[in-house]
Amino acid sequence: MKIALITGAGGLIGSEAVEFFADKFDLIVGIDNNLRSYFFGEHASTDWNRARLQSTFANYRHHAVDIRDQAALTAIFQEYGTDIALVVHTAAQPSHDWAAREPFTDFTVNANGTLNLLEMTRQHCPEAVFIFTSTNKVYGDNPNFLPLVELETRWEIDESHPYFAHGIDEKMSIDHTTHSLFGASKVAADVLVQEYGRYFGMKTAVFRGGCLTGPRHSGAQLHGFLSYLMKCAITGQHYTVFGYKGKQVRDNIHSHDLVNMFWHFYQQPRTGGEVYNAGGGRFANCSMQEAIVLCEEITGNKMSYSYSEQNRVGDHIWYVSDVRRFQQHYPGWQFEYGLTATLTQIFNELRQRQPAPSA
C-alpha cells in the first residue's frame, strides 16, 4: 500500500494536498485537531473542511491529533510504517501577530511539532519524501532594506536591482533581522527539515511560501490575507489596513499550484534538504490597495476599511518570490492560477459558505 500522510489536513494547503493526492495514493492519512479555531476563533474553524474531505474521499482517514503529542504520532506512524511514501507537513501556528501572545504555544507547534514529524519519519519510514511548508518570514525584515521605490498604488524595488525582474531568491540571509516570534519558530523548523536532509540523507524539501491562498482558506484577520479581505468585501465587515500606506506588496500563489510543486518534487525527489522559494512571483502579486480594488470589482461592493499607521512588527513592505530555482529543477511545473482567477474562486466559495448580507 502507498500512503500519503498530511498534517494540517483541514487547512488551506493540507486540504488541497488531500484532494490532489487522493487519486494518486491508496490511502490519505490526515492529521488535524482544528487548532486554528483556538488561534483565531470559531469563525476560523476548519471543521467544515475536514467534514467535506471525509464525505468526498473514500480513501481519506482522519486523525484529530496534535502534532506536539509524541505518543499519538508514534501510534500513527507505527500503524502505517514503511507504507508511508510521502509526508506533507502543513500544520502550523501561522500568524506572526498571534505568536507574541503565546510564544510557548507558537514555538512548540511550529518547531517541536516539526521535529516530532521528522523523527517519526526517520524512525518509521525513512525512505518517504518529507515536504515542509515554510514561510518567507524566515527572511525576517531583510527585504525591507532593499532599495524600494514608492509608486502610486504600491511599493516596488528599484529597476536596477537584480531582484527586480524575478523577485527574491533563496540566497537572501535569514540572519541579523527582525523575524517576529512566528518567523523565529518557522526558522527553527525550516533548518531542522534541511538538517534531516543533509545529516541523515533524507528526501526533505522546504517550500518558503509567499502568501498562500485559495478557495478553501478559513481566513481570519490575523491570517489569510486575500480570503479575509474577500470575506469583508462580501459581508461589509470593516477591514483595517496596517501601515506602509496600504502599498505593501505580496505575491500570491494558489494552493493548487503549490501542491503541484510538491507533486513534482515527490516524483523526482532530491536528497540533502532542498530549499525553494514558493510564491506567485512576478506572475501573481499585488499591493493591499490593489487587492482592495480587485475585491470591489469582483463583488460589486464598496469596501468598508480604515488605515492604521502602525505596521505589523517584521512585516514586509515588498516581497515577490523568485521561483526559478524550482523551475530549473522541475521544468515541467508552471503556474495555473493568476490573481483575478484566484480571487474569483475565493469569492464563489465564500458566497456559498458566507451568503451576502440582505439589502
C-alpha positions in Angstrom: 0.0 0.0 0.0 1.2 3.5 -0.8 0.2 6.2 1.7 0.5 10.0 1.9 0.4 11.4 5.4 -0.7 15.1 5.5 -0.7 17.3 8.6 -2.9 20.3 8.8 -5.3 18.4 6.6 -8.2 20.7 7.3 -6.3 23.8 6.4 -5.8 25.5 3.0 -2.7 23.7 1.8 -3.4 20.4 3.7 -6.9 20.0 2.2 -5.6 20.9 -1.3 -3.0 18.2 -0.9 -5.7 15.7 0.2 -7.7 16.5 -3.0 -4.6 16.5 -5.2 -3.2 13.2 -3.9 -6.4 11.3 -3.3 -6.3 9.5 -6.7 -2.5 9.1 -6.7 -2.2 7.1 -3.4 -4.0 4.1 -2.0 -4.7 5.9 1.3 -4.5 9.5 2.6 -3.9 9.9 6.3 -4.9 13.3 7.6 -3.8 14.8 10.9 -5.5 17.9 12.2 -7.1 18.8 15.5 -8.6 22.1 14.4 -6.1 24.2 16.5 -6.9 27.0 14.1 -10.1 27.7 15.9 -8.1 28.1 19.1 -5.8 30.5 17.4 -8.3 32.7 15.6 -11.8 31.9 16.9 -14.6 29.6 15.9 -15.2 31.6 12.7 -11.8 30.3 11.5 -12.6 26.6 12.3 -11.6 24.1 9.7 -14.2 21.5 10.8 -16.3 22.3 7.7 -13.3 21.4 5.5 -12.5 18.2 7.4 -16.1 17.1 7.1 -16.0 17.8 3.4 -12.9 15.7 2.9 -14.3 12.8 4.9 -17.5 12.8 2.9 -15.8 13.3 -0.5 -12.8 10.9 -0.5 -13.4 7.3 0.4 -9.7 6.6 0.9 -9.2 9.5 3.4 -8.7 8.6 7.1 -8.7 11.5 9.6 -6.8 11.6 13.0 -7.7 14.5 15.3 -4.2 14.5 16.8 -2.0 17.4 18.0 1.4 17.3 16.3 3.0 18.1 19.7 1.7 14.7 21.1 4.6 12.3 20.5 2.8 9.3 21.8 -0.2 9.8 19.5 2.1 10.4 16.5 4.1 7.3 17.3 0.9 5.2 17.2 0.0 6.6 13.8 3.5 6.1 12.3 3.7 2.6 13.8 0.4 1.6 12.3 1.3 2.6 8.7 5.1 2.2 8.8 7.0 2.0 5.6 3.8 2.2 3.6 4.1 5.9 4.1 5.7 7.2 0.9 5.0 10.9 1.4 4.7 13.2 4.3 3.3 16.7 3.6 3.7 18.8 6.8 1.5 21.9 6.6 0.2 22.1 10.2 1.4 25.3 12.0 0.6 28.3 14.1 0.7 30.7 11.1 0.4 34.3 12.4 3.3 36.5 13.5 0.9 38.7 15.4 -0.6 35.8 17.3 2.8 34.2 18.2 3.6 37.1 20.5 0.5 36.3 22.6 1.6 32.7 23.4 5.3 32.2 22.5 5.4 28.7 24.1 2.4 27.6 22.0 3.8 29.1 18.8 7.2 27.5 19.2 6.1 24.1 20.3 3.6 23.8 17.5 5.9 25.1 14.8 9.4 23.9 15.9 8.8 20.9 18.2 5.9 19.6 16.1 8.1 19.6 13.1 10.9 17.8 14.9 8.4 15.2 16.1 7.3 14.5 12.5 10.8 14.4 11.1 12.0 12.0 13.8 8.9 9.8 13.3 9.6 9.7 9.6 13.2 8.8 10.2 12.3 6.0 12.6 9.4 4.5 10.7 9.5 5.4 7.0 13.0 6.9 6.3 12.6 6.5 2.5 9.5 8.7 2.5 9.6 12.1 0.8 9.2 14.8 3.5 7.8 18.2 2.4 7.5 21.2 4.7 5.6 24.4 4.2 7.9 27.1 5.5 7.4 30.9 5.0 9.1 34.0 3.6 9.1 35.2 7.2 12.3 33.2 7.7 14.0 36.1 5.9 12.7 38.5 8.6 12.5 42.1 7.6 15.7 41.9 5.4 13.5 42.5 2.3 12.6 46.0 3.8 16.3 47.1 3.4 16.2 46.6 -0.3 16.2 49.8 -2.5 12.4 50.3 -2.6 10.6 52.9 -4.6 7.1 54.3 -3.7 4.7 54.3 -6.7 1.1 55.5 -6.9 -0.5 52.2 -5.6 2.4 50.1 -4.5 6.0 49.9 -3.3 8.4 48.4 -5.9 12.1 47.5 -6.0 14.4 49.7 -8.0 14.6 48.6 -11.6 18.4 48.4 -11.4 18.4 45.8 -8.6 18.9 42.1 -9.5 15.7 41.2 -7.8 13.5 43.4 -10.0 13.0 41.0 -12.9 12.2 37.8 -10.9 11.9 38.6 -7.2 13.8 37.5 -4.1 15.9 34.3 -4.3 16.9 31.7 -1.7 20.3 33.3 -1.1 18.8 36.2 1.0 20.2 36.0 4.5 17.9 34.8 7.3 20.3 36.3 10.0 20.6 39.8 11.5 17.0 40.7 11.1 13.7 41.0 13.0 11.6 37.9 12.3 8.7 38.1 14.7 8.4 35.1 17.1 6.5 33.3 14.4 9.3 33.8 11.9 11.8 32.5 14.5 9.8 29.4 15.2 9.5 28.7 11.5 13.2 29.3 11.0 13.9 26.6 13.6 11.5 24.2 11.7 12.9 25.2 8.4 16.5 24.5 9.4 15.5 21.2 11.1 14.0 20.0 7.8 17.1 21.0 5.9 19.3 19.2 8.5 17.4 15.9 8.4 18.0 16.0 4.7 21.7 16.9 4.9 22.7 15.0 8.0 20.6 11.8 7.6 20.4 11.9 3.8 16.6 12.0 3.8 14.5 13.3 0.9 13.3 16.5 2.6 12.3 19.8 0.9 11.5 23.2 2.3 9.0 25.4 0.5 9.2 29.0 1.7 5.8 30.3 0.8 4.8 33.8 -0.1 1.1 34.4 0.5 -0.6 31.0 0.1 -4.2 31.4 -0.9 -7.2 29.7 -2.5 -10.9 29.0 -2.0 -10.5 26.6 0.9 -9.0 29.1 3.2 -10.6 29.8 6.6 -9.5 33.4 6.6 -9.2 35.4 9.7 -7.9 38.9 10.5 -4.5 37.6 11.7 -4.0 35.1 8.9 -5.3 34.5 5.4 -4.9 37.9 3.7 -6.9 37.5 0.5 -9.5 35.2 1.9 -10.3 37.5 4.8 -10.2 40.6 2.6 -12.8 39.0 0.3 -14.9 37.9 3.2 -15.0 41.5 4.3 -15.9 42.7 0.8 -18.8 40.3 0.7 -20.2 40.8 4.2 -19.5 44.6 4.6 -17.3 43.8 7.6 -14.8 46.5 8.4 -11.2 45.9 7.4 -8.1 47.6 8.8 -5.0 48.2 6.7 -1.8 48.2 8.8 1.0 50.6 7.7 3.0 51.3 4.7 0.2 53.4 3.2 -1.5 50.2 2.1 1.1 49.9 -0.6 2.8 46.8 0.7 3.2 44.2 -1.9 2.7 40.4 -1.6 3.0 37.7 -4.2 0.2 35.2 -4.0 0.3 31.5 -5.0 -2.9 29.4 -5.4 -2.9 26.3 -3.2 -3.2 24.1 -6.2 -0.1 25.5 -7.8 1.9 25.0 -4.6 0.7 21.4 -4.1 1.6 20.7 -7.7 5.1 21.8 -6.8 5.0 19.1 -4.1 3.9 16.5 -6.6 6.8 17.3 -9.0 9.3 17.0 -6.1 7.8 13.8 -4.9 8.1 12.2 -8.4 11.8 13.1 -8.6 12.9 13.7 -5.1 16.3 15.1 -4.2 18.3 14.4 -1.0 20.1 16.9 1.0 17.4 19.3 2.3 16.4 21.3 -0.7 15.0 24.9 -0.2 12.7 26.6 -2.6 11.0 30.0 -2.6 7.4 29.4 -3.5 5.1 32.3 -4.2 3.3 34.0 -7.0 6.4 35.7 -8.2 6.0 38.3 -11.0 3.1 36.1 -12.2 0.7 37.0 -9.4 1.3 39.8 -6.9 -0.5 42.9 -5.6 -0.4 45.6 -3.1 -3.0 46.0 -0.4 -4.5 48.9 -2.3 -4.6 46.9 -5.5 -6.2 43.9 -3.7 -9.0 46.1 -2.3 -9.8 47.4 -5.8 -9.9 43.8 -7.2 -12.2 42.7 -4.4 -14.5 45.6 -5.0 -14.6 44.9 -8.8 -15.3 41.2 -8.3 -18.0 41.6 -5.6 -19.5 44.9 -6.9 -19.4 46.2 -3.3 -17.6 49.2 -1.9 -15.4 48.0 0.9 -15.5 49.5 4.4 -11.9 49.9 5.6 -9.7 52.2 7.5 -5.9 52.8 7.7 -3.7 52.4 10.8 -0.2 54.0 10.6 1.2 51.2 12.8 2.6 48.4 10.7 2.9 44.8 11.9 6.3 44.0 13.5 8.6 42.4 11.0 6.1 42.9 8.2 7.4 43.1 4.6 7.0 46.2 2.6 7.7 44.4 -0.7 8.0 40.7 -1.2 8.0 38.8 -4.5 9.3 35.3 -4.7 11.9 34.2 -7.3 10.7 30.6 -8.2 13.3 30.0 -10.8 15.3 27.6 -8.7 12.4 25.2 -8.5 11.6 25.7 -12.2 15.2 24.8 -13.1 14.9 21.6 -11.1 11.4 20.8 -12.3 10.8 22.5 -15.7 7.5 20.7 -16.2 5.9 22.8 -13.4 4.2 26.1 -14.2 1.6 28.5 -12.7 -2.0 27.8 -13.5 -3.9 30.4 -11.4 -3.5 34.2 -11.8 -4.6 36.7 -9.2 -8.0 37.5 -10.7 -8.9 33.8 -11.2 -7.9 33.0 -7.7 -9.9 35.9 -6.1 -12.9 34.9 -8.2 -12.6 31.3 -6.9 -12.4 32.7 -3.4 -15.4 34.9 -4.0 -17.5 32.0 -5.3 -16.6 29.7 -2.5 -17.2 32.3 0.2 -20.6 33.2 -1.2 -21.6 29.5 -0.7 -20.2 29.4 2.8 -21.0 33.0 3.7 -24.1 34.4 1.9 -24.1 38.1 1.1 -25.9 40.3 3.7 -29.6 41.0 2.8 -30.2 44.5 1.5 
